[in-house]
């Protein structure tokens, strides 16, 4: 694998940092996936004009790592690939 320039190498390191942050917040990923599936199932089971969101008892309780989750996703999906592209293009 040939890397053109140090910026692409920094992009790869940024993607790895994003993976690391996502691994640290894996419980948050499962929580948000479970919450999304509850809302999706409620939307499928009820007619469109009478939709009521389900009561989420644990919503907002103990969810202090959401910023880490969003930062990891943004590093992995946006920032890292842009740096790799810039390193390969210029």
N, C-alpha and C positions, 0 to 999 in steps of 0.2 A: 504494500500500500504506500503510494507516494503522496506525501503531503506537501503542497505548495505554499510555503510561507508560514510564519509563526501564528498568524491570525487563525488559520484553520486548526492548528493545534490547540489554541485557546478555545475555539468553538467546541472541539471534542471534549476538553476538560470541563467546559460549562455544561455540556449535556450530561457528563458523568456526575457533576455536582447536582444537577436536577434530578437524576435517578436516585442519588443519595438522599436528597430531601424527600422525595416521594416514598422511599423505603422507610424513612423515619416517621412519616405520617400515614402509614398503611392502614391504621385503625380509622382514620378520618375518611379514607377512600371507601372503606366498607360501610361506614355510617352514611355517607352521602349517596352511595349506590343503593343502600337499603331504603333511604328516604325517597329517592327518585322512584324506585319500584313500587313503594306504597302509594305514591301519588298517581303513578301511571295505572296501577290496578284499579284505583278508585275511579279514575277517569273512564276506564273501559267498562266498569260495572254499572255506572250510572249514565242516564241519558244526558246529552250535551246541555240541555237547557236547565237541568236540575243539579248540575255538578256542585258538590261541596267538598272542599279539601278535607282529607282525613285528619283527625286529631293526632298530632305527633307529640307524645308525652315527653320524650327525651330531647326534643329539639332545643338547641341552645344551651343545654346543660353539659358542661365539661368539654365544650368544643373550642379549645384555646389554640389549636394547631392548624386552623384553617389557612392562616397566612402562609405557613410553611408549605402547605399543600399547593396553594396557588402559585407561590414563588417557584416551587419545583416544577410545576407544569409549564410555567412561562419560560423558565430556563431551558427546559428540555424541548419544548415545541417551537418556541419563537427565537429566543436569543442565540442559542447554540447553532441551529441551522443557518441563521443569517450570518454569523461569524464565519462558519465554514464556507458558505458561498462567497463571502467577501474575500476570504483567504485564497480560495481557488480562482476567483475571477481576476483579482488584481495582483 
